[in-house]
Amino acid sequence: MLVSLKWLSQYVDIDGLEPEELAEKITRSGIEVEAVNHLSKGLKKLQVGQIKEAVPHPDSDHLNICQVDFGEEELSQIVCGAPNVEVGQKIVAVRPNGYVGGKKIKKGKLRGTVSMGMICSLQELGVDSKVVPKAYADGIYVVSDDVPVGSDAIEVLGLDDVVLELGLTPNRADALSMLGVAYEVAAILERDIKLPETAHPTTNEKASDFIKVAVEATDVNPMYTAKVVKNVKIAESPLWLQQRLMMSGIRPLNNVVDITNYILLEYGQPLHAFDYDKLATGEIVVRLAKEGEKITTLDEKERTLKASNLVITNGKDPVAVAGVMGGYDSEVTAETTTVVIESAYFDGLSVRYTSKDLGLRSEASARYEKGIDPNRVMPAAERAAQLMAELAGGDVLEGIVTVDELDKEPARVVVSPDFINNRLGMKISLNEMVTILQRLRFDVEPANGLLIIDAPTRRQDIKIEEDIVEEIARLYGYDEIPKTFPVGPVTPGRLTRNQQIRRTIRRQLQDAGLYQALTYSLTSDELAQKYALKTAPTTRLLMPMSEEHSTLRQSLLPHLIESVVYNVSRQADAATLYEIGSVFLGQTEEGLPLEEEHVALAMTGKWIDNAWQGEHKTVDFYVLKGIVESLFNTLSISERISYVAGKVDGLHPGRTADILLDGERIGFVGQLHPQEQKDLGLKDTFVAEINLAQVFAAEVESLQYVAVPRFPSISRDIALVVDRLTTASSLEEVITAAGGKLLKDVRVFDVYEGEHMEEGKKSIAFSLTYFDPERTLTDEDVTAVHGQVVAALQENGAVLR
């Protein structure tokens, strides 16, 4: 909501307060002021002048040399390129050494011709182009003839004003109007409020003789009123009215339409003006639309209606979409002479559904959706009629045609002072509470230790006792709420074990050079179970926005791989990503999706790239497996992890390993299948996914620290010839079992297949480390144990090379 302080001052006295001071008070009372906009900022030395002469520039096909009268002895010459320049116009110009848009305008030359300033458009003065009147959208602004030459243009255009930008929460629909803001400011400042005058003369003719109103859907339209104004003269609105609309973000159109928009802003009550003659039938019938019925709205778009949409008709055809937008065929134009003013109460939910169905939102629909004041429906219509008589020369017909089944009774809330003080932890006196509520213009009566409160209907958000607590707290002052320490035992905050593990994983992967990715939980049916560690019935949205995001995922990898493709396709020479997130495996007993937390990694491209030293390494299977191993080592479960050959659809059949924790599969690490890589336009790409739920559940023993060894270790290397399909891990298990307590470490350092190796065989070389923390080992000790290892290997088919 944009609030002009000049306009606001017509309803409540704000003299003596700087705009920033007022903004601070409003913010502290519960409505945030997001910005304080001084409209004159960056403007200086602007004057109203009159063009006395305009001739084409000899060296330009679009410039004009204008002689402008500013009420001085001599005319000022200004070169202007606007297409709408004409002799006799009163315009706004910035004089030499003045400022516009913060830029200094000096005496200069354009195409060799002296120019003493600049004639301005509204856009150049800081007005948003979306709200500039269409007549001046592509040229300079023309001031009305009654403005004296030489006047200060900043004052004439109302640019000496300050506009507050309010950030309203959905419950404060009352502040979507100037009167609503005025009530709020009056309560904050403890000052009176002055309401606009709505009295106006009427003719002897009666509105009921010209228009009939019927409502067939009173459940969603309990109140509809119509006033008739004859002999209106359509013209531009006066400058003050245009200013207020533009400052509020609304484009001026003509005096009648502008008045309805002005009332929308002043009262928060949406109005609509029909051309009476275009209605043709002298009748208004409000009903639900027929399925498939069509209407062309004011934006000149044909819209197809649903049977649930409420429409205004002339008894036959729709002429407006209730609460959303009027119809093109009944709009007010320059030929209009008789106007029907509609002021109605439409159900907010009905308006919301219709607005959503049509993909059409408006200032009116925004207010109806949040709720309007039922007691302003009729005063708003009277105020509009008064302004049409004053500004459009209209004759207002006597009376107002009404269908009224609307409950306008205020909400009653009964609350005790103790309830309020207990909730706030304060001791506010009963009298202070009554004073605060009276400042808010709430009807309040203390009786038997209770406050009996009738909230005004403009405050649709006041329903329960807690609402009253909030009102008293914010007007009393949130800063006045005393600071207290918690009572009772206090538990210091700390991370849970799962949070600690999750944070450790994130830090470890980022230290390893991976970047965190966040991808959608929704994917397509086709990808929902791809690469899944385990599958379950999928969960599909009833009304998905698209088929690509219709089903909850059961693996993190499909979207993570898409992110890799996205980066590589934009010439990234490496993509190393990880994601921690949930997959969704069936449903819980309550019918909700069953979430399980996973971590996934995807890597491709360069791993080491240092051109100066000549080093270069691309990501391979062992790089990714090493990162996974270091992760388990950091989590202190590496000794319980093992790897076995695995098979996952979409991964390379010979370069995929299942990850086992205590013998149970918790994940996999591998390379994308070559065909997958080709289809995606990727080079060798390696991925992993791990079930964190199982990692979280794993019991971890406390860390045990040992002294730095005092005795040396002894290493022996051994090369074995085995069948080509024999895995290194199976041999490592045999070595570990046979080596006993003295064997401390086993590592593979070479695998060879090729020349001098028998067909179907390979060589695997291990480095074995022997160590005793209590003594120095002798060659005899090591030889004995090493012999046991060799014997065990030979029993399992291995041959020493």
SERO-524484 format. One record per residue (C-alpha): x, z, y. Coordinates in Angstrom, 3 decimals, always signed. Layout:
X,Z,Y
...
//
This chain:
+0.000,+0.000,+0.000
+1.367,-1.057,+3.403
+0.339,+1.268,+6.226
+0.651,+0.288,+9.896
+1.272,+3.403,+11.979
-0.426,+1.831,+15.013
-3.512,+1.222,+12.925
-3.331,+4.665,+11.330
-3.174,+6.295,+14.767
-6.734,+5.070,+15.432
-8.042,+7.524,+12.825
-5.652,+10.474,+13.047
-3.347,+11.760,+15.769
+0.267,+11.200,+14.695
+1.807,+11.478,+18.151
+4.982,+13.502,+18.356
+6.201,+12.506,+14.897
+8.988,+10.058,+14.228
+8.095,+7.552,+11.463
+10.808,+8.934,+9.165
+9.551,+12.479,+9.727
+5.999,+11.476,+8.859
+7.250,+9.569,+5.812
+9.100,+12.673,+4.618
+5.977,+14.829,+4.970
+3.848,+12.306,+3.045
+6.448,+12.079,+0.297
+6.685,+15.842,-0.045
+2.912,+16.042,-0.395
+2.910,+13.838,-3.494
+2.673,+10.199,-2.333
+6.087,+8.571,-2.246
+6.972,+6.536,+0.815
+9.247,+3.890,-0.628
+10.267,+2.306,+2.674
+9.918,+2.725,+6.436
+9.934,-0.744,+7.994
+10.528,-1.046,+11.744
+9.116,-4.507,+12.462
+11.111,-4.879,+15.664
+14.420,-4.356,+13.894
+16.745,-7.256,+14.702
+14.487,-8.514,+17.550
+15.319,-8.393,+21.267
+14.378,-10.267,+24.453
+11.305,-12.051,+23.091
+8.867,-13.357,+25.703
+5.629,-15.290,+25.830
+6.063,-18.602,+27.598
+4.000,-21.730,+28.229
+5.219,-25.238,+27.503
+4.821,-27.306,+30.676
+6.564,-30.429,+29.482
+7.777,-31.774,+26.121
+9.657,-35.052,+25.727
+11.425,-36.483,+22.689
+15.150,-35.877,+22.485
+16.968,-39.196,+23.112
+19.417,-38.611,+20.240
+17.024,-37.214,+17.628
+13.901,-38.339,+15.828
+12.464,-34.831,+15.468
+13.707,-32.713,+18.382
+11.751,-32.190,+21.626
+13.096,-31.096,+24.993
+10.638,-28.518,+26.313
+10.308,-27.092,+29.806
+8.947,-23.568,+29.411
+7.375,-21.308,+32.032
+8.214,-17.607,+31.619
+6.705,-16.575,+34.977
+9.999,-17.081,+36.757
+10.819,-19.341,+39.722
+12.388,-22.004,+37.542
+11.355,-23.431,+34.180
+13.652,-22.879,+31.216
+14.738,-25.798,+29.073
+14.554,-25.197,+25.307
+15.202,-27.761,+22.589
+12.779,-27.324,+19.688
+12.428,-29.125,+16.365
+8.999,-27.809,+15.333
+6.469,-30.544,+14.470
+3.542,-28.842,+16.217
+4.982,-28.544,+19.734
+2.465,-29.545,+22.449
+2.223,-29.249,+26.210
+0.086,-26.310,+27.331
+0.813,-24.105,+24.332
+1.689,-20.475,+24.861
+4.568,-19.710,+22.565
+7.033,-16.965,+21.651
+10.677,-17.574,+22.518
+13.854,-15.567,+22.318
+15.780,-15.766,+25.602
+19.558,-16.189,+25.880
+21.521,-13.162,+24.632
+18.432,-12.008,+22.758
+18.243,-11.375,+19.034
+16.062,-12.728,+16.250
+16.607,-11.793,+12.622
+19.608,-9.779,+13.790
+21.284,-12.965,+15.055
+22.257,-13.330,+18.694
+20.839,-16.406,+20.444
+23.081,-17.788,+23.157
+22.773,-20.565,+25.711
+23.941,-23.656,+23.869
+23.641,-27.366,+23.334
+21.688,-29.307,+20.726
+22.720,-32.945,+20.410
+24.332,-32.684,+23.817
+21.295,-31.144,+25.559
+21.344,-27.614,+27.008
+18.923,-25.174,+25.327
+18.150,-21.820,+26.958
+16.904,-19.935,+23.907
+14.756,-20.658,+20.876
+10.998,-21.114,+20.357
+10.095,-19.090,+17.262
+7.926,-19.401,+14.204
+6.426,-16.292,+12.642
+8.803,-16.628,+9.694
+11.761,-16.405,+12.071
+10.273,-13.192,+13.442
+10.314,-11.623,+9.984
+6.755,-12.372,+8.848
+6.486,-13.287,+5.154
+5.716,-17.000,+4.811
+2.980,-16.169,+2.265
+0.843,-14.509,+4.948
+1.484,-16.803,+7.903
-1.758,-18.592,+8.929
-1.834,-22.089,+7.438
-2.035,-23.688,+10.894
+1.409,-22.285,+11.710
+2.995,-22.375,+8.254
+5.290,-25.302,+9.139
+5.863,-24.816,+12.842
+6.021,-22.490,+15.802
+3.371,-19.835,+16.420
+0.892,-20.447,+19.244
-0.336,-17.399,+21.153
-3.916,-17.225,+22.460
-4.564,-18.381,+26.024
-5.495,-14.949,+27.372
-1.941,-13.600,+26.925
-0.071,-13.567,+30.290
+3.051,-15.671,+30.614
+6.190,-13.532,+30.619
+4.691,-10.802,+28.446
+6.899,-8.930,+25.987
+6.246,-10.876,+22.784
+7.239,-7.942,+20.591
+4.300,-5.958,+21.964
+1.935,-8.955,+22.024
+2.563,-9.697,+18.332
+2.413,-6.039,+17.348
+6.034,-6.084,+16.222
+6.642,-2.786,+17.968
+4.870,-1.230,+14.994
+6.279,+0.638,+11.984
+4.921,+0.000,+8.478
+5.157,+2.563,+5.684
+5.312,+1.262,+2.141
+3.545,+3.703,-0.172
+4.301,+3.798,-3.881
+0.952,+4.884,-5.309
+0.339,+6.241,-8.786
-2.785,+4.913,-10.562
-4.767,+8.117,-9.954
-4.486,+7.866,-6.160
-6.819,+4.899,-5.641
-8.199,+6.686,-2.579
-4.968,+5.865,-0.721
-5.545,+2.127,-1.216
-7.342,+2.161,+2.134
-6.450,+3.083,+5.684
-9.184,+5.707,+5.754
-7.885,+7.193,+2.522
-4.381,+7.437,+3.983
-5.861,+8.877,+7.175
-7.604,+11.665,+5.215
-4.292,+12.412,+3.491
-2.248,+12.480,+6.707
-4.886,+14.565,+8.501
-4.693,+17.128,+5.684
-0.890,+17.194,+5.795
-0.735,+17.584,+9.579
-3.824,+19.816,+9.787
-5.482,+17.483,+12.284
-8.926,+15.964,+12.718
-9.912,+12.520,+11.529
-11.891,+9.955,+13.511
-14.031,+7.574,+11.470
-14.832,+4.045,+12.725
-18.128,+3.373,+14.465
-20.536,+1.235,+12.428
-23.558,+1.088,+14.758
-24.622,-2.398,+15.852
-27.691,-4.112,+17.326
-30.063,-5.992,+15.027
-32.668,-8.703,+15.519
-36.348,-8.421,+14.774
-35.920,-10.569,+11.686
-35.504,-8.720,+8.432
-32.786,-9.406,+5.888
-35.302,-8.969,+3.064
-37.192,-12.032,+4.309
-34.085,-14.183,+3.824
-32.461,-12.889,+0.654
-33.701,-11.398,-2.606
-31.410,-9.404,-4.922
-31.842,-8.700,-8.633
-29.372,-7.054,-11.032
-29.795,-7.676,-14.771
-26.732,-5.654,-15.820
-27.089,-2.332,-14.003
-24.802,-0.606,-16.510
-21.811,-2.452,-14.998
-23.318,-3.089,-11.561
-25.406,-0.038,-10.618
-25.378,-0.833,-6.889
-25.549,-4.135,-5.007
-26.250,-4.554,-1.285
-26.631,-7.646,+0.894
-26.740,-7.990,+4.670
-27.513,-11.201,+6.538
-25.819,-12.317,+9.770
-27.063,-15.447,+11.537
-25.554,-17.686,+14.197
-21.940,-16.836,+13.435
-19.270,-18.990,+15.054
-16.331,-19.605,+12.745
-13.024,-19.444,+14.588
-9.584,-17.863,+14.466
-9.625,-14.077,+14.417
-8.324,-12.233,+17.469
-4.593,-11.579,+17.405
-4.915,-7.851,+16.671
-6.922,-8.556,+13.512
-4.499,-11.220,+12.323
-1.616,-8.827,+12.934
-3.128,-6.099,+10.792
-3.863,-8.450,+7.922
-0.374,-9.979,+7.965
+1.278,-6.552,+8.110
-0.754,-5.630,+5.019
+0.254,-8.755,+3.116
-2.924,-10.824,+3.585
-3.035,-14.313,+5.123
-5.588,-14.719,+7.961
-8.109,-17.548,+7.373
-11.023,-17.290,+9.831
-12.877,-14.527,+11.624
-15.578,-13.980,+8.948
-13.270,-13.952,+5.926
-10.712,-11.911,+7.844
-13.351,-9.268,+8.615
-14.141,-8.844,+4.891
-10.428,-8.440,+4.161
-10.082,-6.025,+7.078
-12.853,-3.829,+5.632
-11.157,-4.004,+2.224
-8.061,-2.500,+3.813
-9.913,-0.069,+6.083
-12.492,+1.322,+3.655
-11.018,+0.334,+0.279
-14.370,-1.369,-0.393
-14.106,-5.033,-1.453
-16.613,-7.312,+0.303
-17.493,-10.967,-0.071
-19.099,-13.349,+2.415
-21.350,-16.148,+1.097
-22.434,-19.162,+3.095
-26.191,-18.561,+3.047
-27.061,-22.232,+3.195
-24.843,-23.026,+0.194
-26.658,-20.444,-1.898
-29.654,-22.785,-1.508
-32.118,-20.523,-3.301
-32.205,-17.515,-0.951
-31.682,-15.409,-4.049
-28.842,-13.424,-5.637
-29.002,-12.510,-9.315
-26.219,-10.483,-10.929
-25.949,-11.056,-14.670
-23.520,-11.476,-17.541
-22.170,-14.987,-17.891
-23.215,-17.348,-20.634
-20.499,-18.072,-23.179
-18.534,-21.102,-21.971
-20.182,-21.171,-18.547
-17.875,-22.553,-15.848
-17.170,-21.722,-12.207
-14.687,-23.051,-9.662
-13.168,-20.075,-7.825
-11.824,-19.936,-4.266
-8.380,-21.021,-5.469
-10.043,-24.318,-6.479
-9.448,-23.786,-10.202
-12.208,-24.252,-12.750
-12.532,-21.249,-15.015
-14.402,-20.849,-18.272
-16.335,-17.601,-18.584
-17.030,-15.341,-21.520
-20.343,-13.661,-22.276
-18.824,-10.306,-21.284
-17.904,-11.452,-17.756
-20.139,-10.304,-14.890
-21.062,-13.028,-12.401
-23.009,-13.346,-9.150
-25.471,-16.258,-9.254
-27.978,-17.910,-6.948
-30.542,-17.444,-9.713
-29.209,-20.500,-11.506
-25.482,-21.096,-11.252
-22.536,-18.684,-10.799
-21.347,-18.415,-7.204
-18.759,-15.631,-7.698
-16.942,-13.684,-10.409
-18.050,-10.114,-9.762
-15.267,-7.939,-8.389
-12.589,-10.594,-8.857
-13.040,-13.708,-6.715
-15.721,-15.719,-4.970
-16.781,-19.232,-5.836
-15.476,-22.336,-4.098
-18.938,-23.891,-3.729
-20.305,-20.997,-1.627
-17.260,-20.162,+0.513
-17.421,-19.748,+4.275
-16.156,-22.832,+6.110
-16.053,-24.094,+9.700
-19.645,-25.346,+9.287
-21.055,-21.985,+8.220
-23.678,-20.473,+10.528
-25.382,-17.827,+8.378
-23.491,-15.347,+6.243
-24.586,-13.030,+3.437
-22.325,-9.962,+3.192
-21.987,-8.627,-0.343
-20.984,-4.985,-0.816
-21.332,-3.669,-4.352
-20.145,-1.152,-6.920
-18.824,-2.849,-10.065
-17.637,-0.975,-13.144
-13.832,-0.863,-13.123
-13.435,-1.499,-16.840
-15.690,-4.559,-16.663
-13.672,-5.955,-13.752
-10.433,-5.259,-15.587
-11.548,-7.148,-18.708
-12.816,-10.085,-16.643
-9.619,-10.233,-14.605
-7.566,-10.207,-17.794
-9.763,-12.831,-19.483
-9.370,-15.215,-16.547
-5.730,-14.400,-15.832
-6.791,-13.741,-12.248
-5.974,-10.673,-10.147
-6.914,-10.046,-6.546
-6.863,-7.278,-3.953
-10.525,-6.681,-4.789
-10.039,-6.439,-8.560
-7.107,-4.034,-8.096
-9.368,-1.612,-6.227
-12.380,-1.939,-8.519
-10.188,-1.327,-11.569
-8.886,+1.953,-10.176
-12.280,+3.092,-8.881
-13.890,+2.898,-5.447
-15.927,+5.418,-3.445
-19.651,+4.939,-4.208
-20.529,+6.452,-0.844
-18.629,+3.770,+1.070
-20.496,+0.764,-0.336
-23.170,+0.759,+2.358
-21.092,+1.963,+5.365
-18.552,-0.784,+4.631
-21.290,-3.433,+4.797
-22.532,-2.023,+8.098
-18.996,-1.977,+9.512
-18.533,-5.630,+8.519
-21.820,-6.583,+10.151
-20.781,-4.797,+13.330
-17.468,-6.708,+13.480
-19.167,-10.042,+12.754
-21.516,-9.435,+15.646
-18.579,-8.502,+17.883
-15.956,-11.051,+16.798
-18.034,-13.958,+15.510
-21.031,-13.751,+17.881
-23.399,-13.204,+14.947
-26.957,-11.836,+15.023
-27.367,-9.112,+12.410
-30.752,-9.093,+10.714
-32.519,-5.771,+10.369
-32.084,-3.835,+7.165
-30.021,-4.186,+4.044
-31.290,-5.527,+0.717
-30.302,-3.105,-2.007
-30.456,-2.483,-5.753
-29.291,+1.088,-6.205
-29.095,+3.036,-9.477
-25.690,+4.540,-8.712
-24.969,+8.251,-9.067
-23.224,+9.264,-5.846
-23.035,+13.000,-6.506
-19.583,+14.581,-6.073
-17.742,+16.042,-9.060
-18.027,+19.821,-9.195
-15.059,+21.895,-10.334
-15.184,+25.679,-10.722
-11.829,+27.439,-10.893
-10.518,+30.946,-10.387
-7.627,+31.749,-8.009
-5.883,+33.525,-10.892
-5.966,+30.303,-12.936
-4.271,+28.470,-10.066
-1.639,+31.142,-9.431
-0.847,+31.550,-13.124
-0.242,+27.821,-13.480
+1.984,+27.714,-10.402
+3.779,+31.021,-10.882
+2.854,+31.967,-7.327
+0.649,+34.307,-5.370
-1.372,+32.178,-2.983
-4.188,+34.062,-1.312
-7.819,+33.059,-1.723
-8.109,+32.334,+1.987
-5.055,+30.060,+1.867
-6.569,+28.153,-1.037
-9.849,+27.693,+0.814
-7.992,+26.501,+3.922
-6.034,+23.913,+1.932
-9.175,+22.560,+0.288
-10.950,+22.372,+3.630
-7.999,+20.445,+5.081
-8.579,+17.950,+2.268
-12.271,+17.767,+3.280
-13.403,+19.299,-0.042
-16.635,+21.279,+0.049
-15.579,+24.720,-1.201
-17.452,+27.984,-1.563
-15.855,+31.242,-2.791
-18.297,+33.171,-4.982
-17.787,+36.040,-7.450
-14.026,+35.572,-7.519
-14.304,+31.834,-8.180
-13.895,+28.696,-6.115
-16.875,+26.351,-6.403
-15.597,+22.964,-5.270
-17.408,+19.687,-4.714
-14.735,+16.995,-4.515
-15.575,+14.077,-2.196
-16.469,+10.890,-4.050
-13.515,+9.089,-2.457
-11.325,+11.279,-4.685
-12.286,+9.873,-8.074
-9.206,+11.570,-9.589
-10.582,+15.105,-9.147
-12.330,+16.051,-12.400
-10.881,+19.231,-13.923
-9.361,+22.567,-12.913
-5.802,+21.291,-13.199
-6.576,+18.651,-10.559
-7.359,+21.432,-8.097
-4.124,+23.207,-9.052
-2.210,+20.041,-8.173
-3.982,+19.599,-4.837
-3.260,+23.157,-3.752
+0.354,+22.993,-4.941
+1.207,+19.773,-3.125
-0.407,+20.828,+0.182
+0.994,+24.346,-0.014
+4.385,+22.752,-0.631
+6.253,+22.115,-3.853
+9.333,+23.523,-2.133
+7.521,+26.857,-1.816
+7.173,+27.296,-5.579
+9.580,+30.175,-6.373
+12.618,+29.628,-8.550
+12.672,+31.895,-11.604
+14.828,+32.253,-14.677
+13.249,+31.692,-18.102
+11.912,+34.834,-19.743
+12.953,+35.662,-23.296
+15.697,+34.366,-25.565
+17.217,+31.091,-24.459
+18.783,+28.659,-26.893
+21.513,+26.514,-25.343
+20.891,+22.805,-25.699
+23.036,+20.868,-28.122
+22.980,+17.616,-30.048
+21.438,+17.611,-33.489
+23.637,+16.576,-36.410
+22.002,+13.140,-36.500
+22.572,+12.692,-32.774
+26.223,+13.669,-33.186
+26.686,+11.159,-36.015
+24.914,+8.431,-34.067
+27.104,+9.076,-31.029
+30.246,+9.119,-33.186
+29.312,+5.763,-34.731
+28.666,+4.223,-31.332
+31.966,+5.490,-29.927
+33.916,+4.377,-33.015
+32.505,+0.850,-32.988
+33.029,+0.437,-29.267
+36.607,+1.678,-29.590
+37.077,-0.957,-32.288
+36.120,-3.645,-29.770
+32.460,-4.256,-30.599
+29.735,-4.529,-27.968
+26.368,-2.867,-28.374
+23.344,-5.180,-28.601
+19.647,-4.361,-28.254
+17.307,-6.801,-29.952
+13.570,-7.035,-30.546
+12.000,-4.999,-33.332
+9.507,-7.825,-33.784
+10.497,-11.020,-35.550
+8.844,-13.849,-37.460
+7.348,-13.612,-40.947
+10.161,-15.847,-42.170
+12.948,-13.572,-40.901
+11.271,-10.186,-41.382
+12.870,-9.503,-44.796
+15.984,-11.679,-44.551
+19.186,-9.719,-45.393
+17.056,-6.583,-45.998
+18.777,-3.775,-47.928
+15.411,-3.076,-49.473
+12.001,-4.603,-48.929
+8.484,-3.251,-48.561
+5.134,-4.638,-47.427
+5.575,-6.007,-43.897
+3.687,-4.792,-40.828
+2.181,-7.588,-38.743
+0.620,-7.354,-35.268
-3.077,-8.145,-35.058
-2.671,-10.161,-31.841
+0.982,-11.209,-31.494
+2.143,-12.887,-28.286
+3.970,-15.462,-30.416
+4.697,-16.126,-34.083
+8.415,-15.534,-33.415
+7.565,-11.908,-32.541
+4.697,-11.109,-34.878
+6.163,-8.932,-37.644
+8.214,-5.729,-37.664
+11.737,-6.319,-38.979
+13.208,-4.937,-42.201
+16.800,-5.827,-41.277
+18.719,-5.733,-38.009
+20.857,-8.760,-38.842
+18.578,-11.776,-38.110
+18.274,-11.020,-34.390
+21.877,-9.775,-34.186
+23.062,-13.100,-35.630
+20.850,-14.877,-33.063
+22.729,-12.955,-30.361
+26.036,-14.158,-31.838
+24.743,-17.741,-31.780
+23.613,-17.275,-28.165
+27.083,-16.150,-27.093
+28.992,-18.776,-29.081
+26.766,-21.575,-27.781
+27.815,-20.543,-24.268
+31.473,-21.100,-25.083
+32.389,-17.506,-25.875
+35.485,-17.669,-28.094
+34.496,-14.453,-29.827
+31.339,-12.480,-30.493
+31.660,-8.954,-31.874
+28.371,-7.088,-31.760
+26.730,-4.059,-33.291
+23.264,-2.538,-33.101
+21.820,+0.817,-34.063
+18.071,+0.607,-34.507
+15.072,+1.047,-36.767
+13.741,-1.146,-39.511
+10.165,-0.779,-40.720
+9.486,-0.446,-44.440
+5.791,-0.247,-45.258
+3.636,+2.612,-43.993
+3.507,+6.393,-44.001
+0.573,+8.347,-45.411
-0.863,+8.432,-41.877
-0.895,+4.638,-41.772
+1.986,+4.331,-39.314
+5.023,+2.083,-39.891
+7.751,+3.898,-41.878
+10.923,+3.749,-39.797
+14.445,+3.888,-41.192
+17.523,+3.839,-38.986
+20.263,+1.302,-39.705
+23.476,+0.087,-38.096
+24.445,-3.585,-38.282
+27.630,-5.448,-37.305
+28.232,-9.161,-36.731
+31.605,-10.727,-35.845
+33.022,-14.206,-35.399
+35.842,-15.936,-33.556
+39.110,-14.538,-32.232
+40.162,-11.006,-33.089
+43.679,-11.010,-31.613
+44.591,-13.551,-28.961
+47.805,-13.142,-27.029
+49.176,-16.510,-25.981
+52.354,-15.044,-24.413
+53.525,-13.404,-27.629
+52.115,-16.164,-29.761
+49.942,-13.812,-31.807
+46.594,-15.159,-32.930
+44.161,-13.835,-35.491
+40.540,-14.655,-36.201
+37.989,-12.305,-37.655
+37.939,-12.251,-41.452
+36.333,-10.228,-44.211
+39.067,-7.594,-44.175
+38.838,-7.035,-40.420
+35.163,-6.154,-40.699
+35.668,-4.135,-43.895
+38.479,-2.242,-42.182
+36.181,-1.343,-39.273
+33.543,-0.129,-41.738
+36.148,+1.915,-43.638
+37.433,+3.509,-40.431
+33.847,+4.412,-39.561
+33.355,+6.220,-42.879
+36.729,+7.901,-42.456
+35.669,+9.227,-39.040
+32.460,+10.546,-40.628
+34.548,+12.316,-43.323
+32.844,+10.553,-46.245
+35.405,+7.838,-46.975
+36.441,+9.442,-50.301
+32.843,+9.124,-51.537
+32.560,+5.455,-50.554
+33.247,+2.620,-52.962
+32.826,-1.151,-52.856
+31.615,-3.456,-55.610
+30.950,-7.164,-55.662
+27.488,-7.798,-54.273
+24.942,-10.550,-53.905
+22.738,-10.938,-50.826
+20.662,-14.032,-50.082
+22.194,-15.836,-47.141
+25.700,-14.394,-47.675
+28.775,-15.941,-49.345
+28.560,-15.283,-53.114
+32.303,-14.580,-53.425
+32.843,-12.659,-50.187
+30.141,-10.020,-50.261
+30.526,-6.387,-51.258
+27.928,-3.683,-51.722
+28.796,-0.336,-50.119
+28.135,+2.661,-52.371
+27.899,+6.299,-51.320
+28.248,+8.580,-54.336
+27.386,+5.550,-56.448
+24.191,+4.700,-54.517
+23.966,+1.462,-52.530
+23.720,+2.158,-48.780
+24.749,-1.192,-47.359
+26.790,-4.337,-47.662
+29.583,-6.208,-45.935
+30.186,-9.928,-46.280
+30.451,-13.411,-44.847
+27.512,-15.636,-43.972
+26.917,-18.372,-46.517
+28.670,-21.615,-45.451
+25.334,-23.430,-45.283
+23.899,-20.687,-43.042
+26.934,-20.991,-40.767
+26.533,-24.757,-40.609
+22.828,-24.533,-39.816
+23.512,-22.039,-37.011
+26.513,-23.905,-35.592
+28.893,-21.011,-36.335
+32.402,-20.798,-37.706
+33.275,-18.082,-40.226
+30.971,-15.168,-39.382
+31.059,-11.743,-41.014
+28.265,-9.183,-41.090
+27.487,-5.713,-42.370
+24.450,-3.461,-42.461
+24.358,+0.207,-43.411
+21.425,+2.554,-43.992
+22.088,+5.427,-41.567
+19.269,+7.504,-43.040
+21.379,+7.921,-46.180
+24.494,+8.631,-44.122
+22.605,+11.298,-42.154
+21.466,+12.896,-45.416
+24.973,+13.031,-46.920
+26.379,+16.552,-47.099
+29.834,+16.768,-45.530
+32.253,+19.560,-46.312
+33.957,+21.374,-43.490
+37.289,+19.937,-42.398
+40.284,+21.483,-44.175
+43.624,+21.435,-42.399
+46.921,+21.578,-44.319
+50.444,+22.112,-43.152
+52.764,+19.184,-42.517
+54.500,+18.478,-45.900
+57.986,+19.953,-46.329
+58.818,+17.936,-49.430
+59.352,+14.166,-49.714
+57.077,+11.750,-51.556
+58.137,+8.994,-53.971
+56.636,+5.492,-54.046
+56.542,+3.068,-56.934
+55.229,-0.497,-56.873
+53.582,-2.131,-59.811
+52.414,-5.748,-60.307
+49.796,-6.504,-62.935
+48.596,-9.743,-64.463
+44.877,-9.568,-65.178
+41.910,-11.852,-65.719
+40.868,-13.697,-62.554
+37.469,-11.925,-62.482
+38.964,-8.425,-62.721
+38.446,-6.477,-59.495
+41.105,-4.432,-57.766
+38.713,-1.500,-57.499
+38.356,-1.258,-61.300
+42.140,-1.131,-61.680
+42.371,+1.430,-58.909
+39.933,+3.676,-60.770
+42.129,+3.514,-63.908
+45.279,+4.287,-61.894
+43.656,+7.222,-60.097
+42.341,+8.743,-63.325
+45.708,+8.441,-65.087
+47.852,+9.576,-62.168
+46.501,+13.089,-62.059
+47.362,+15.589,-59.324
+50.706,+14.083,-58.400
+49.249,+10.682,-57.447
+48.214,+10.929,-53.796
+47.631,+7.337,-52.711
+46.964,+3.915,-54.238
+47.004,+0.720,-52.162
+46.788,-2.981,-52.926
+49.501,-4.911,-51.094
+49.440,-8.340,-52.771
+47.164,-10.665,-54.719
+48.593,-13.910,-56.092
+47.107,-16.909,-57.858
+48.971,-20.217,-58.185
+52.187,-21.681,-59.509
+53.800,-19.863,-62.456
+50.544,-18.020,-63.091
+48.579,-18.709,-66.261
+45.222,-20.476,-65.840
+42.404,-17.951,-65.343
+44.839,-15.160,-64.458
+45.985,-13.500,-61.222
+48.542,-10.951,-60.114
+47.582,-7.796,-58.255
+50.325,-5.553,-56.845
+49.766,-1.869,-56.065
+51.849,+0.669,-54.169
+51.558,+4.171,-55.695
+52.613,+7.324,-53.833
+53.484,+10.517,-55.747
+53.755,+13.897,-54.064
+53.758,+17.628,-54.815
+53.223,+19.985,-51.857
+55.009,+22.864,-53.640
+58.309,+21.237,-54.632
+60.553,+18.204,-54.555
+59.676,+15.797,-57.348
+62.402,+14.589,-59.721
+62.692,+11.074,-61.138
+61.739,+12.512,-64.518
+58.479,+13.940,-63.081
+57.502,+10.652,-61.524
+58.583,+8.541,-64.487
+56.405,+10.583,-66.844
+53.292,+10.267,-64.714
+53.996,+6.610,-63.889
+54.327,+5.897,-67.594
+50.858,+7.360,-68.159
+49.489,+5.063,-65.468
+51.108,+1.969,-67.011
+49.862,+2.884,-70.454
+46.304,+3.341,-69.196
+46.439,-0.040,-67.462
+47.701,-1.764,-70.580
+44.911,-0.195,-72.607
+42.496,-1.841,-70.132
+43.996,-5.303,-70.610
+46.502,-5.388,-67.740
+49.984,-6.780,-68.333
+53.027,-5.746,-66.307
+54.421,-8.731,-64.446
//
